[in-house]
Amino acid sequence: MPTKPALIKKAPSKKVAPKKAAPAPVPEPTPAPAEPAPADPAPAPAEAAPAEAAPAAPEAAPAPEAAPPAEGEAAPAPPAEAAAAAPVEEPAAPAQTEAAADAEEPAAAAAAADAAPAEDKPAEAAAAAPAAEDAAAPAAPEALAEAPAADAPPAEAPAADAAPAEAPAADAPLAEAPAADAPPAEAPAADAAPAEAPAADAPPAEAPAADAPPAEAPPAEEPKPPTPPPPAVPTSEPVNLTIEDVNDSSVTIKWRPPETIGDSGLDGYTVEYCKDQTTDWVVVNEKLTEANRMVIGDLTKGDVLHIRVVAVNAGGPSPPAALAEPVKVTEIVERPKIRVPRSLRARLVKQAGEQVNLVIPFNGKPKPLVSWTKDGEPLDAKKASVRTGDSDSILFIRKAERDHSGKYELSVKVESFEDKASIVIQVVDLPGPPTSMKLVDSWGFNAALEWTPPKDTGNTEITGYTIQKSDKKTGEWFTVLEHYHQLNATISDLIMGNSYSFRVFAENKCGRGEEAAATKTLATVQKIGMVYIPPEYQEHDFSEAPKFTAPLSDRAATVGYTTRLLCAVRGSPKPKIEWLKNQMVIGDDPKFRQISNQGVCSLEIRKPCSFDGGIYSCRARNAHGEATVACKLEVKQVILAEADKDKK
């Protein structure tokens, strides 16, 4: 009686391999027929199978090497030891590996439901194990090189009577070798479901047999036809086509891109030229150019050419952009250039009747063609005269008038090159009279006036107004307000009983206008009875007691030399002045002279002697009081030396 395979249990490992996505299923291939079981079967578990498993079909893809066992797991036992250690009494149930223990409960239940019980036929299951390895489940196509990931569902080998296992899709990632935690691959029996083999060190699933039919791919959806793009639209014509340079054999032109290019973009430009009075257009560039400048060479001197440029894109050529005038192929020694004086770059203002003489220098060789225009029209020779030389042009107006105002443009042209300059002339004149002049109101000594600006401003702005008045009795005009800026005014200080008329002149930078606008009605100032009562003023009281403003000062006099004492006093009414010597009133003594003038009092002592010294006082008296000042006078004797005495 054949022995049953031993159940190899491994210690659970804490290390879990990373999960990978399961390969997509493909149509089931037809499995290869299983080989008959050997007479003395002693199969080992699937994980103990050596790497040299039963060879696959000749056309099958080579199976990858088995993954090494994970750390912490037991090494696979040899087949003989596994057969000897297998107990007879136990059924051939699938060994639970660490991966099977970690698998989810629903997956384990499903696997158990699909497998047939091994207790009924233990010998047949043991004998069918080697045959199951030879007829293993069909592997993935050649594109699949590795076994499913660690967390993928177990790959079951189909039994003889069972449906084959689904192979992974062709575009699925290559399956890697089963990891230590992957569920075991089941080996099919002849008549029963295969037992699950541990997957720790199991060899990879072998490729299907050579006679297996190819996997059927799911029908691909037919792609929808793409929406055709809208038809391309040509661009607009290039702009600003001008001549940059001309010589005896070439013409250089330049332009700017079209304003409207469109979605199809711009491929390039084509330049063409045609001789004057012909219709044959010659293409300058065989290939499109992306530059905005082109040198047309190999030309004949003296030819007159019409030149045009066409923009090209996917929609075709654009309308051509052509030069306004034909170009003559000739050497330009010096391009025309106008040199406007600084004083003429701004507006030139002239008063009516003045003379205008403008000298505008220019350069250009050969001799340029000079022309003048006024406001875009040719210049009238009756109103202004022009003299043009080799290097300048003169515009002369003998007597400027208002209609000479405008924009004068000078054009200097040499072949196809041209330069222009503009000069603005403004001829101003005196303004006309204001309009709608009227007397609004008059009251008391005042009159209110109102007017509107003049219609003729003299070709310049109004700077002010002059207002005059005239008395009906005299008829003479007097200026009341000058350089007045408002359109209404009030005239005051009119004389009672008189009637007045008013007129207004307009002013501008040329001066005051010659005509004025006058009021049609008179402003009459009515007489009103009035009595003048002069104001009464209270008379100021200037009464004041005497008061000395300059006191007497002590003096020293010499015997025989006249001396004078001075002081000043004020008071109202005028005080009476008295002089005292040592508290004694000095009377009419001829030796003393008393003078009082405009408040200044003086006492003159004629040739004093030593007895005239003492205290002198001045006393001022009036009805409001008196005041006194005093001083000390010392009269000294002159002592002569002995020598002087002897001489005497």
Backbone torsions as a table, in degrees:
resi	resn	phi	psi	omega
1	MET	NA	124.8	-178.1
2	PRO	-66.9	148.3	-179.8
3	THR	-84.4	153.9	178.9
4	LYS	-87.1	151.3	177.5
5	PRO	-67.8	140.0	-179.2
6	ALA	-73.1	149.4	175.9
7	LEU	-89.5	118.2	-179.5
8	ILE	-100.1	116.6	178.9
9	LYS	-103.9	138.7	-179.7
10	LYS	-115.6	149.9	176.7
11	ALA	-67.5	137.3	179.6
12	PRO	-63.6	137.5	-179.9
13	SER	-101.6	142.1	177.7
14	LYS	-80.9	-14.8	-177.4
15	LYS	-85.9	125.4	-177.9
16	VAL	-114.1	128.3	180.0
17	ALA	-70.8	149.8	178.4
18	PRO	-63.5	145.3	-178.2
19	LYS	-80.5	143.5	175.9
20	LYS	-129.0	155.5	-177.2
21	ALA	-69.3	141.8	178.6
22	ALA	-71.9	143.4	178.9
23	PRO	-67.6	151.8	-179.8
24	ALA	-71.4	140.3	-179.7
25	PRO	-71.8	149.9	176.1
26	VAL	-123.8	167.2	176.9
27	PRO	-55.3	142.1	-174.1
28	GLU	-73.1	125.3	174.9
29	PRO	-80.1	161.1	178.3
30	THR	-75.9	122.5	-177.6
31	PRO	-71.7	157.2	176.1
32	ALA	-79.2	149.2	179.2
33	PRO	-64.9	144.5	-179.7
34	ALA	-78.1	143.8	177.9
35	GLU	-79.3	154.8	177.8
36	PRO	-65.4	148.0	-178.9
37	ALA	-73.3	147.6	178.2
38	PRO	-69.6	162.4	-177.6
39	ALA	-66.8	-42.6	-177.7
40	ASP	-112.0	74.8	-176.5
41	PRO	-76.8	132.4	171.7
42	ALA	-141.1	64.9	-174.7
43	PRO	-72.1	146.6	173.4
44	ALA	-92.4	165.4	174.6
45	PRO	-58.7	161.0	-177.7
46	ALA	-59.1	-36.9	-177.7
47	GLU	-71.3	-18.7	-179.9
48	ALA	-92.6	2.4	-179.7
49	ALA	-65.5	136.8	179.6
50	PRO	-68.2	163.7	-179.9
51	ALA	-63.4	-27.9	179.7
52	GLU	-85.0	67.7	178.2
53	ALA	-72.1	178.0	179.6
54	ALA	-57.2	131.9	-177.7
55	PRO	-64.3	146.7	178.6
56	ALA	-79.6	-178.3	178.2
57	ALA	-63.9	158.3	-178.1
58	PRO	-58.4	-38.9	-176.5
59	GLU	-88.9	-2.1	-178.1
60	ALA	-72.4	149.8	179.0
61	ALA	-71.0	143.9	179.3
62	PRO	-65.8	137.5	179.8
63	ALA	-79.1	142.9	178.3
64	PRO	-69.7	160.7	178.9
65	GLU	-65.1	148.6	-179.4
66	ALA	-69.1	146.1	178.3
67	ALA	-70.1	144.3	178.7
68	PRO	-67.1	153.1	179.7
69	PRO	-65.5	145.1	178.8
70	ALA	-71.4	159.4	179.6
71	GLU	-64.8	143.3	178.6
72	GLY	86.6	-5.1	-179.8
73	GLU	-100.5	152.2	-179.3
74	ALA	-76.0	145.8	177.0
75	ALA	-70.5	149.3	-179.5
76	PRO	-64.3	139.2	-179.1
77	ALA	-81.7	152.1	176.5
78	PRO	-63.2	158.2	-179.3
79	PRO	-62.1	-41.7	-177.4
80	ALA	-64.0	-44.8	179.6
81	GLU	-64.4	-38.1	178.8
82	ALA	-65.0	-37.3	179.9
83	ALA	-70.5	-37.7	-179.9
84	ALA	-70.5	-34.0	-177.4
85	ALA	-83.0	-5.2	-175.9
86	ALA	-78.7	123.6	175.8
87	PRO	-73.5	148.2	-177.3
88	VAL	-79.4	-33.6	-172.3
89	GLU	-70.0	-31.8	-174.9
90	GLU	-77.8	142.9	176.7
91	PRO	-72.6	161.9	-178.5
92	ALA	-81.1	63.3	177.2
93	ALA	-77.6	152.2	178.8
94	PRO	-67.1	137.3	179.9
95	ALA	-72.0	136.9	178.3
96	GLN	-89.6	112.5	175.7
97	THR	-89.6	179.5	178.8
98	GLU	-64.4	-33.5	177.4
99	ALA	-69.6	-38.7	178.5
100	ALA	-66.5	-34.7	178.0
101	ALA	-67.2	-34.1	-179.9
102	ASP	-82.0	-13.8	-178.1
103	ALA	-64.6	157.1	-179.4
104	GLU	-70.2	150.0	-177.0
105	GLU	-62.4	-41.5	178.4
106	PRO	-60.7	-38.9	180.0
107	ALA	-66.3	-40.1	179.5
108	ALA	-65.6	-39.6	179.0
109	ALA	-64.7	-40.8	179.0
110	ALA	-64.6	-40.4	179.4
111	ALA	-65.9	-38.4	179.2
112	ALA	-67.9	-35.4	179.9
113	ALA	-68.4	-34.5	-178.7
114	ASP	-76.0	-28.7	-174.9
115	ALA	-81.8	142.4	175.3
116	ALA	-81.4	150.3	179.8
117	PRO	-66.9	134.8	-178.9
118	ALA	-86.6	-4.3	-178.2
119	GLU	-68.9	-31.5	-176.5
120	ASP	-68.0	-39.8	-175.4
121	LYS	-130.3	71.3	179.9
122	PRO	-67.5	-38.1	-176.9
123	ALA	-68.3	-41.9	-178.7
124	GLU	-66.3	-35.8	178.1
125	ALA	-66.5	-38.0	179.3
126	ALA	-69.0	-38.1	-179.8
127	ALA	-71.5	-27.0	-177.3
128	ALA	-83.9	-6.5	-178.0
129	ALA	-63.3	-48.6	178.5
130	PRO	-61.7	-38.9	179.7
131	ALA	-64.3	-31.5	177.9
132	ALA	-66.4	-33.2	177.7
133	GLU	-68.4	-38.1	179.2
134	ASP	-68.0	-41.6	179.3
135	ALA	-101.7	56.0	-179.1
136	ALA	-66.9	166.7	178.6
137	ALA	-59.3	142.9	180.0
138	PRO	-61.2	134.7	-179.6
139	ALA	-79.4	177.7	176.8
140	ALA	-66.9	165.5	175.4
141	PRO	-61.3	178.7	-177.7
142	GLU	-59.8	-28.2	178.2
143	ALA	-68.0	-21.5	-178.7
144	LEU	-93.1	114.3	-175.8
145	ALA	-106.5	-21.0	-175.2
146	GLU	-123.1	158.4	-179.3
147	ALA	-75.2	167.6	178.8
148	PRO	-59.8	162.7	-178.4
149	ALA	-69.0	174.1	-174.9
150	ALA	-63.3	-36.7	-176.2
151	ASP	-92.4	4.1	-179.6
152	ALA	-72.0	154.9	177.6
153	PRO	-65.5	151.6	-176.6
154	PRO	-64.4	142.2	177.1
155	ALA	-88.1	119.0	-177.0
156	GLU	-96.0	133.7	175.3
157	ALA	-80.4	131.5	-176.8
158	PRO	-72.1	141.9	173.7
159	ALA	-78.4	177.7	-178.4
160	ALA	-66.7	-37.8	-178.2
161	ASP	-98.1	-4.3	-175.9
162	ALA	-95.7	163.9	178.1
163	ALA	-72.5	146.2	-179.5
164	PRO	-69.3	153.8	178.0
165	ALA	-70.3	151.6	-179.3
166	GLU	-77.6	132.3	177.8
167	ALA	-86.8	150.8	177.7
168	PRO	-65.3	153.8	-179.3
169	ALA	-62.2	159.0	-178.1
170	ALA	-68.7	-32.3	-178.6
171	ASP	-89.9	6.3	177.6
172	ALA	-73.9	153.6	177.8
173	PRO	-63.4	152.3	-179.1
174	LEU	-58.9	132.6	-179.9
175	ALA	-76.3	137.1	177.8
176	GLU	-89.6	166.4	177.3
177	ALA	-62.9	143.1	-179.1
178	PRO	-58.6	135.7	177.4
179	ALA	-81.9	179.3	-177.3
180	ALA	-65.6	-29.0	-176.5
181	ASP	-95.0	2.3	-178.9
182	ALA	-74.0	148.5	177.8
183	PRO	-67.0	150.5	-176.2
184	PRO	-70.8	155.3	174.0
185	ALA	-88.3	132.8	-175.6
186	GLU	-85.6	135.5	176.6
187	ALA	-94.3	122.1	-176.5
188	PRO	-74.5	143.2	172.8
189	ALA	-90.4	176.2	-177.6
190	ALA	-69.6	-49.8	-177.7
191	ASP	-115.9	-3.4	-176.5
192	ALA	-126.8	168.4	177.7
193	ALA	-66.4	145.7	-177.8
194	PRO	-72.7	152.9	175.1
195	ALA	-82.7	146.4	-179.4
196	GLU	-74.4	131.1	179.0
197	ALA	-100.3	144.7	176.8
198	PRO	-63.0	145.1	-173.7
199	ALA	-106.3	10.2	-176.0
200	ALA	-61.4	-53.9	-178.1
201	ASP	-122.0	24.3	-176.7
202	ALA	-68.4	145.0	176.1
203	PRO	-69.5	157.2	180.0
204	PRO	-67.4	157.7	179.2
205	ALA	-64.4	137.7	-177.8
206	GLU	-81.3	157.3	178.5
207	ALA	-69.4	156.0	178.3
208	PRO	-64.9	163.0	-179.1
209	ALA	-63.4	164.2	-176.4
210	ALA	-66.1	-32.7	-177.5
211	ASP	-86.5	8.8	178.9
212	ALA	-71.6	141.5	-180.0
213	PRO	-71.5	150.8	-179.8
214	PRO	-66.1	153.3	179.3
215	ALA	-68.9	140.8	-179.4
216	GLU	-90.8	122.7	178.2
217	ALA	-83.9	148.2	178.1
218	PRO	-66.0	146.7	-178.1
219	PRO	-64.2	129.5	-179.6
220	ALA	-81.5	147.1	179.2
221	GLU	-73.5	136.1	180.0
222	GLU	-69.7	127.5	-180.0
223	PRO	-67.9	143.4	178.2
224	LYS	-76.9	144.7	178.7
225	PRO	-64.7	137.4	-178.8
226	PRO	-66.5	151.3	178.8
227	THR	-73.2	125.2	-177.7
228	PRO	-64.5	137.6	179.0
229	PRO	-68.1	157.0	177.9
230	PRO	-66.5	151.9	-179.2
231	PRO	-62.9	141.8	-179.7
232	ALA	-69.4	149.3	-178.1
233	VAL	-116.1	133.5	177.6
234	PRO	-63.6	156.8	178.2
235	THR	-78.8	170.9	172.3
236	SER	-78.8	171.1	-176.4
237	GLU	-71.6	151.1	173.9
238	PRO	-60.1	158.7	-175.6
239	VAL	-122.1	162.9	175.5
240	ASN	54.8	48.5	175.7
241	LEU	-76.1	118.1	-177.8
242	THR	-136.8	167.0	177.7
243	ILE	-96.5	129.7	178.8
244	GLU	-96.0	-38.2	-178.3
245	ASP	-158.8	151.2	177.5
246	VAL	-140.3	136.5	171.3
247	ASN	-139.6	-164.6	-173.8
248	ASP	-70.2	-20.0	-174.3
249	SER	-130.7	-1.1	-177.5
250	SER	-151.3	159.7	175.5
251	VAL	-132.1	129.0	179.0
252	THR	-107.3	125.8	179.9
253	ILE	-121.7	161.2	175.7
254	LYS	-146.2	157.9	-178.2
255	TRP	-155.3	176.4	178.0
256	ARG	-118.1	156.5	-176.9
257	PRO	-62.1	161.1	178.7
258	PRO	-64.0	154.1	178.1
259	GLU	-72.9	-33.6	179.8
260	THR	-118.0	115.7	-177.8
261	ILE	-104.4	-40.3	179.3
262	GLY	92.1	176.4	-176.6
263	ASP	-73.7	-26.8	-176.9
264	SER	-77.8	-3.9	176.5
265	GLY	81.1	-165.1	-177.3
266	LEU	-131.9	120.6	-179.2
267	ASP	-83.4	-35.1	-179.5
268	GLY	162.3	-165.4	-176.3
269	TYR	-128.9	153.1	173.3
270	THR	-122.9	129.7	-179.1
271	VAL	-108.2	132.3	-179.6
272	GLU	-133.0	153.5	174.7
273	TYR	-141.3	157.0	-178.0
274	CYS	-143.7	135.3	178.7
275	LYS	-69.7	151.7	-177.5
276	ASP	-62.4	141.6	178.7
277	GLN	67.3	22.7	172.7
278	THR	-131.6	170.4	-179.6
279	THR	-122.7	9.8	-178.3
280	ASP	-90.1	111.1	179.4
281	TRP	-92.2	130.6	-178.3
282	VAL	-107.0	128.2	178.7
283	VAL	-82.3	125.9	-176.7
284	VAL	-79.2	-46.9	-176.3
285	ASN	-110.4	122.8	178.1
286	GLU	-68.7	-39.3	177.0
287	LYS	-99.5	151.3	179.1
288	LEU	-64.9	141.5	177.2
289	THR	-110.4	140.2	178.7
290	GLU	-94.6	-7.6	-179.8
291	ALA	-77.0	160.4	177.6
292	ASN	-103.8	27.2	-178.8
293	ARG	-150.1	142.3	-177.2
294	MET	-147.4	135.9	175.3
295	VAL	-103.7	115.6	178.7
296	ILE	-93.3	108.7	-175.4
297	GLY	-106.1	-175.5	178.8
298	ASP	56.1	45.4	178.7
299	LEU	-101.8	161.6	-179.6
300	THR	-99.3	133.4	-178.9
301	LYS	-62.8	134.9	179.5
302	GLY	95.2	-11.3	178.9
303	ASP	-70.2	147.6	175.5
304	VAL	-111.7	118.9	-170.3
305	LEU	-117.6	142.7	167.2
306	HIS	-100.2	130.2	-174.0
307	ILE	-123.1	140.5	176.6
308	ARG	-144.1	159.4	-179.2
309	VAL	-130.2	137.0	-179.2
310	VAL	-123.8	132.7	174.7
311	ALA	-91.8	140.1	-175.0
312	VAL	-125.9	137.2	171.0
313	ASN	-144.2	-166.0	-177.3
314	ALA	-63.3	-24.8	179.2
315	GLY	-81.0	-7.1	179.5
316	GLY	113.9	-172.3	-179.3
317	PRO	-76.6	150.2	178.0
318	SER	-87.5	170.9	171.5
319	PRO	-60.8	143.9	-176.6
320	PRO	-74.8	147.9	172.5
321	ALA	-107.6	116.0	-173.8
322	ALA	-114.8	156.7	175.4
323	LEU	-69.1	147.8	-178.3
324	ALA	-67.3	-34.4	-178.4
325	GLU	-131.2	152.1	177.9
326	PRO	-67.9	158.4	-176.8
327	VAL	-109.9	131.9	176.5
328	LYS	-96.0	128.8	-178.5
329	VAL	-79.9	101.1	179.5
330	THR	-155.5	160.0	-178.1
331	GLU	-77.5	129.6	175.7
332	ILE	-103.0	109.0	-177.5
333	VAL	-70.7	-46.8	-178.5
334	GLU	-143.8	127.0	-179.3
335	ARG	-70.7	150.8	179.9
336	PRO	-70.0	140.1	179.6
337	LYS	-148.7	123.6	179.2
338	ILE	-95.6	132.1	179.7
339	ARG	-112.7	94.1	-177.7
340	VAL	-77.9	128.4	176.6
341	PRO	-59.8	152.1	-177.2
342	ARG	-60.6	-35.5	-177.7
343	SER	-68.3	-18.4	-178.1
344	LEU	-102.0	0.8	-179.9
345	ARG	-75.1	-23.5	174.5
346	ALA	-99.3	-175.9	-179.9
347	ARG	-68.9	130.3	178.1
348	LEU	-94.2	117.1	-177.4
349	VAL	-106.5	125.9	178.1
350	LYS	-130.5	143.3	175.9
351	GLN	-82.1	154.3	-179.9
352	ALA	-62.1	135.4	-178.6
353	GLY	95.6	-14.6	178.9
354	GLU	-79.9	165.1	-179.3
355	GLN	-95.5	141.2	179.0
356	VAL	-116.0	124.0	-179.6
357	ASN	-139.8	102.7	-176.9
358	LEU	-109.9	125.3	177.5
359	VAL	-111.3	116.3	-177.0
360	ILE	-116.1	109.8	177.2
361	PRO	-80.2	155.3	178.4
362	PHE	-152.4	166.4	177.0
363	ASN	-125.7	158.5	177.0
364	GLY	156.0	132.5	177.1
365	LYS	-139.7	137.3	-4.5
366	PRO	-62.5	179.3	-171.6
367	LYS	-55.5	123.8	-176.3
368	PRO	-77.1	164.2	175.0
369	LEU	-94.9	121.7	-174.5
370	VAL	-110.2	136.7	177.9
371	SER	-145.1	149.7	179.0
372	TRP	-118.9	143.6	173.1
373	THR	-135.4	155.6	177.2
374	LYS	-126.8	117.5	-178.1
375	ASP	53.7	39.3	177.2
376	GLY	82.4	-2.8	179.9
377	GLU	-111.0	152.8	177.4
378	PRO	-57.5	145.0	-176.6
379	LEU	-71.2	134.3	179.4
380	ASP	-80.4	120.5	-177.9
381	ALA	-67.5	-19.5	179.1
382	LYS	-75.8	-27.0	-177.7
383	LYS	-94.2	-30.3	-179.1
384	ALA	-147.5	145.9	179.5
385	SER	-111.4	148.2	-177.2
386	VAL	-128.6	132.9	173.3
387	ARG	-124.7	125.0	-175.8
388	THR	-118.3	129.7	176.5
389	GLY	-110.6	-162.7	-179.7
390	ASP	-75.6	-24.5	-174.4
391	SER	-130.9	-0.7	178.5
392	ASP	-155.6	165.6	177.2
393	SER	-134.7	136.4	-174.9
394	ILE	-116.8	128.3	173.6
395	LEU	-106.2	122.5	-173.2
396	PHE	-125.7	129.5	173.9
397	ILE	-126.5	118.6	-173.7
398	ARG	-69.2	-44.0	-179.2
399	LYS	-140.4	109.8	-174.5
400	ALA	-70.5	139.1	176.1
401	GLU	-126.5	171.2	-176.3
402	ARG	-61.4	-37.0	-177.4
403	ASP	-76.2	-3.1	173.5
404	HIS	-78.8	-8.6	179.2
405	SER	-69.4	142.0	178.7
406	GLY	157.1	-172.5	-178.9
407	LYS	-104.1	114.4	179.1
408	TYR	-99.0	131.0	-177.6
409	GLU	-121.7	128.4	178.3
410	LEU	-104.4	130.5	179.9
411	SER	-120.4	126.8	177.7
412	VAL	-119.3	119.9	-172.1
413	LYS	-128.7	131.8	173.7
414	VAL	-124.3	107.5	-175.6
415	GLU	55.4	-118.1	-177.7
416	SER	-93.8	-0.3	179.2
417	PHE	-98.4	141.1	-175.0
418	GLU	-146.1	144.7	174.5
419	ASP	-131.8	141.6	-177.2
420	LYS	-129.7	151.8	176.6
421	ALA	-143.2	141.3	-178.2
422	SER	-114.5	140.0	177.9
423	ILE	-131.8	126.5	-179.2
424	VAL	-101.3	122.7	179.2
425	ILE	-112.2	129.7	178.3
426	GLN	-122.9	115.5	178.6
427	VAL	-99.9	117.3	-176.2
428	VAL	-107.8	157.7	-178.1
429	ASP	-143.5	172.5	178.0
430	LEU	-65.7	146.4	-178.0
431	PRO	-77.3	164.6	175.0
432	GLY	-84.6	-179.1	-178.0
433	PRO	-76.1	153.4	173.6
434	PRO	-63.5	164.2	-179.4
435	THR	-114.9	159.3	176.6
436	SER	56.6	47.0	176.5
437	MET	-77.1	128.2	-178.6
438	LYS	-151.7	154.8	175.8
439	LEU	-91.6	116.8	-175.7
440	VAL	-81.0	-47.3	-175.3
441	ASP	-162.6	157.0	173.7
442	SER	-141.4	134.9	-179.6
443	TRP	-153.1	142.8	-179.8
444	GLY	55.3	-120.5	178.4
445	PHE	-106.6	21.7	-173.0
446	ASN	-124.7	158.1	175.9
447	ALA	-144.6	136.0	-179.5
448	ALA	-105.8	131.5	-177.9
449	LEU	-119.6	156.6	178.9
450	GLU	-151.1	143.1	180.0
451	TRP	-155.3	173.7	178.6
452	THR	-122.1	158.3	-177.5
453	PRO	-61.9	158.4	179.9
454	PRO	-73.4	152.5	175.8
455	LYS	-71.3	-39.0	178.8
456	ASP	-98.5	106.3	-179.3
457	THR	-89.0	1.3	-178.3
458	GLY	78.8	22.3	179.2
459	ASN	66.2	25.0	176.1
460	THR	-156.9	173.0	-175.3
461	GLU	-77.2	154.9	177.0
462	ILE	-82.4	128.4	-177.6
463	THR	-99.1	-16.3	180.0
464	GLY	171.7	-174.4	-178.8
465	TYR	-137.7	152.5	174.9
466	THR	-117.7	128.1	-176.7
467	ILE	-113.7	130.8	179.6
468	GLN	-126.4	155.3	176.9
469	LYS	-128.2	156.2	-179.4
470	SER	-140.9	132.7	177.2
471	ASP	-84.4	138.8	-178.5
472	LYS	-65.0	-29.6	-178.9
473	LYS	-70.1	-43.3	-175.6
474	THR	-95.4	-36.5	-178.4
475	GLY	78.0	8.5	-180.0
476	GLU	-93.2	146.4	-179.0
477	TRP	-98.7	135.1	177.9
478	PHE	-126.0	137.2	-179.9
479	THR	-77.1	124.0	179.7
480	VAL	-96.6	-49.1	-179.9
481	LEU	-130.9	143.0	-179.1
482	GLU	-134.9	143.5	-177.1
483	HIS	55.7	44.7	-178.7
484	TYR	-89.2	135.2	-170.2
485	HIS	-103.8	-10.1	-178.3
486	GLN	-94.2	169.3	-178.5
487	LEU	-101.8	13.2	173.4
488	ASN	-149.5	152.8	-176.9
489	ALA	-153.0	156.5	176.1
490	THR	-119.3	120.7	-178.7
491	ILE	-97.3	127.1	-177.2
492	SER	-117.4	-178.4	177.1
493	ASP	60.8	39.7	174.7
494	LEU	-82.5	155.5	-176.0
495	ILE	-90.9	135.7	-178.2
496	MET	-65.0	136.0	176.9
497	GLY	90.3	-6.5	-179.3
498	ASN	-100.8	159.4	175.9
499	SER	-116.2	137.1	-173.1
500	TYR	-126.5	148.2	169.5
501	SER	-120.0	154.5	-174.7
502	PHE	-131.2	154.4	175.3
503	ARG	-146.3	155.9	-174.8
504	VAL	-131.7	133.0	174.4
505	PHE	-107.7	144.3	173.7
506	ALA	-92.7	150.7	-178.3
507	GLU	-128.3	145.1	169.6
508	ASN	-141.5	-168.2	-175.3
509	LYS	-66.2	-16.9	176.3
510	CYS	-83.7	-17.2	179.6
511	GLY	129.4	-162.8	-178.5
512	ARG	-85.4	139.2	-179.4
513	GLY	-63.6	156.1	-178.6
514	GLU	-80.4	-26.4	-179.4
515	GLU	-108.1	150.5	-178.7
516	ALA	-128.7	159.5	174.8
517	ALA	-103.2	126.6	-175.4
518	ALA	-115.0	155.3	177.9
519	THR	-74.3	146.4	179.9
520	LYS	-86.9	-22.2	179.8
521	THR	-112.2	157.9	-179.7
522	LEU	-97.0	148.9	174.6
523	ALA	-100.4	111.7	-176.8
524	THR	-102.9	130.5	178.3
525	VAL	-97.8	111.7	-175.9
526	GLN	-74.2	148.7	176.9
527	LYS	-81.6	139.9	180.0
528	ILE	-129.8	128.4	-179.5
529	GLY	-63.5	126.7	-177.6
530	MET	-141.9	140.4	176.7
531	VAL	-116.1	127.4	-178.4
532	TYR	-89.5	121.6	176.6
533	ILE	-112.7	112.2	-178.5
534	PRO	-68.7	149.6	179.9
535	PRO	-72.7	148.6	178.0
536	GLU	-95.4	133.2	-179.3
537	TYR	-118.4	134.5	178.0
538	GLN	-79.1	131.3	-177.1
539	GLU	-70.9	137.6	-178.3
540	HIS	-82.1	138.4	179.7
541	ASP	-90.4	111.7	-179.8
542	PHE	-96.0	11.1	-178.3
543	SER	-62.0	137.7	-177.8
544	GLU	-157.2	140.9	176.1
545	ALA	-70.8	153.0	-179.8
546	PRO	-58.8	144.3	178.8
547	LYS	-151.6	126.5	-178.9
548	PHE	-82.1	124.7	177.9
549	THR	-93.3	-19.6	176.5
550	ALA	-137.2	110.4	-176.0
551	PRO	-77.1	172.5	174.6
552	LEU	-78.0	150.9	179.5
553	SER	-119.6	145.6	177.9
554	ASP	-62.6	139.3	-177.2
555	ARG	-130.3	159.1	173.0
556	ALA	-127.8	125.7	-177.3
557	ALA	-118.4	164.4	179.5
558	THR	-109.4	141.3	-179.0
559	VAL	-60.2	129.6	177.3
560	GLY	91.0	-5.9	-179.3
561	TYR	-113.8	124.6	-176.8
562	THR	-63.0	139.8	179.3
563	THR	-131.2	165.9	-176.0
564	ARG	-141.7	138.6	175.5
565	LEU	-108.3	135.1	-174.6
566	LEU	-128.5	146.7	173.1
567	CYS	-158.4	168.9	-179.2
568	ALA	-133.8	142.6	-177.5
569	VAL	-142.9	153.2	174.9
570	ARG	-135.8	159.6	179.8
571	GLY	168.4	154.3	179.2
572	SER	-137.6	126.1	-2.9
573	PRO	-65.4	173.8	-174.8
574	LYS	-59.3	124.6	-176.5
575	PRO	-75.7	159.9	175.5
576	LYS	-91.2	133.9	-174.7
577	ILE	-105.1	133.8	175.8
578	GLU	-132.9	141.6	177.1
579	TRP	-109.3	139.4	-179.3
580	LEU	-128.0	146.2	173.6
581	LYS	-122.8	118.0	-178.3
582	ASN	53.3	47.2	177.7
583	GLN	67.1	15.5	178.0
584	MET	-114.9	131.3	-177.9
585	VAL	-67.6	132.8	176.9
586	ILE	-85.9	118.0	-177.8
587	GLY	-83.9	-135.7	-178.5
588	ASP	-92.6	38.9	179.0
589	ASP	-65.1	125.4	-178.0
590	PRO	-66.7	-15.0	-179.9
591	LYS	-73.2	-23.3	-178.9
592	PHE	-109.8	141.4	178.6
593	ARG	-124.7	119.2	-176.5
594	GLN	-105.4	126.5	-178.7
595	ILE	-130.3	135.9	176.1
596	SER	-137.0	115.9	-176.3
597	ASN	-142.3	120.4	176.7
598	GLN	53.7	38.6	176.8
599	GLY	85.6	-3.5	178.3
600	VAL	-98.7	121.0	-177.0
601	CYS	-109.9	135.5	-179.7
602	SER	-137.7	145.6	176.9
603	LEU	-125.0	116.0	-178.2
604	GLU	-101.8	125.2	179.6
605	ILE	-108.2	116.6	-175.8
606	ARG	-87.8	124.8	176.0
607	LYS	40.8	67.6	-177.7
608	PRO	-65.7	156.4	173.5
609	CYS	-114.8	-179.1	-177.2
610	SER	-64.8	-20.7	179.9
611	PHE	-83.0	-8.3	-177.7
612	ASP	-85.4	-4.9	177.8
613	GLY	-72.4	156.7	179.4
614	GLY	153.2	-161.7	-178.7
615	ILE	-100.3	120.0	178.1
616	TYR	-107.5	137.2	-179.1
617	SER	-129.1	150.4	175.4
618	CYS	-122.9	126.4	-177.6
619	ARG	-121.5	131.4	178.9
620	ALA	-115.6	134.4	-175.9
621	ARG	-135.8	138.7	167.1
622	ASN	-148.2	-167.7	-173.2
623	ALA	-69.8	-18.9	-175.4
624	HIS	-98.8	-6.2	176.9
625	GLY	149.9	-170.7	179.9
626	GLU	-141.2	165.5	178.7
627	ALA	-148.6	148.9	-175.6
628	THR	-137.9	142.3	172.7
629	VAL	-132.4	153.5	-176.1
630	ALA	-142.5	161.4	176.9
631	CYS	-153.4	167.8	-179.3
632	LYS	-110.8	130.6	178.0
633	LEU	-113.0	129.1	179.5
634	GLU	-119.4	122.7	-179.9
635	VAL	-104.6	121.3	-175.5
636	LYS	-104.4	148.5	178.3
637	GLN	-96.7	138.4	179.1
638	VAL	-85.3	123.5	-179.1
639	ILE	-100.0	123.2	-178.9
640	LEU	-91.7	150.5	177.2
641	ALA	-73.0	165.2	-178.7
642	GLU	-63.0	-38.0	-179.3
643	ALA	-64.2	-37.2	179.5
644	ASP	-69.9	-34.2	177.9
645	LYS	-65.4	-40.6	180.0
646	ASP	-63.3	-36.7	179.4
647	LYS	-65.6	-35.4	179.5
648	LYS	-71.5	NA	NA
